[in-house]
C-alpha cells in the first residue's frame, strides 16, 4: 500500500512539472508573437528615431540626382515658398503692368521660352526629369503645325502664355489689329490647352499704349519683358554688371540646330541652367508671382 502511495505521488509531481514547463513555453511563445517586430529603414519604429529613413531636409533624392546627372547637371535648390500676396497685380480697372523682373530679395530667377518653332522631343523628356518650371510664350504661326507637342509640357505644369498669332511688330499695327493678334491667340491657346493665358509678351519686346489697352481687353494681367536672354552659349545681359539679379526674367527660345549652330535645344537649356547655378540662383514659377 505504501509503495502504491509513493508511486502515485511521484507520478503526480512529474505531471505537475511537465504541465508547468509547457505553460511557461506557451507563455514565452505568446509574448514573442505579440511583441512588435523591430524594423529598420523608412518603417522603423520609435527605437529608430522620428527621422529614420528620411532624407535630410533640402537634400535631393537619389532619383532626382540621377535625373540631373543624365543631363550633365546638378540639382537645383528648392525655391522659396511663393509670397502670400503676389508682388505684381493688375489693379482693378487699371492699366496692364509691364515688367522685366519680379520685385523680390530672394535669389530666384524665372525662365520664359518664346515662339515654339523647335519641337525637340528630348526637351520634353528633359523638363519631365528636371521639374524646373518654365513659362512658354507661344505664337500660333509657330505651333499650329504640331499643337500636341506642347500638351505634355502643359501637363507637367509649365505655364502657357501669349505671344500673338503671327509674331508682328505691334508698334506698326493699329489698335484693332493689335487686339486681333492678342485676343485671337488667347482664344487659340485656351482651345488647345484648356487655359486662357494671363501673361503676354509682345514680339521683339515692342509695345505701345495701344498694346496695353488691347491686352487689357483680352484679359491679360501683365505684359512680360525680360532682363537677360539666352543665346547659343552665353547669356546676354541688359545691365552693365553682367550679372543676374533677384527676380530677373530670362528669355530663351524654342530653337534647334539650324539656329543654334549645330547645338540642340536641350544643350542650350543645360548651358543656361548651369549659368544660373554658377551665380547661386534657383528657378521659381513666374505665375506664382504675377
Secondary structure by P-SEA (a helix, b strand, c coil): caaaaaaaaaaaaaaaaaaaaaaaaaaaaaaaaacccccccccccccccccccccccccccaaaaaaaaaaccccccccccccccccccccccccccccccccccccbbbbbbcccccccaaaaaaaaaacbbbbbbccccccccccccaaaaaaabbbbbbccccccccccccaaaaaaaaaaaaaaaaaaccccccccccccccccaaaaaaaaaacccccccccbbbcccbbbbcccccccccbbbbbbccccccccccccaaaaaaaaaaaaaaabbbbbbccccc
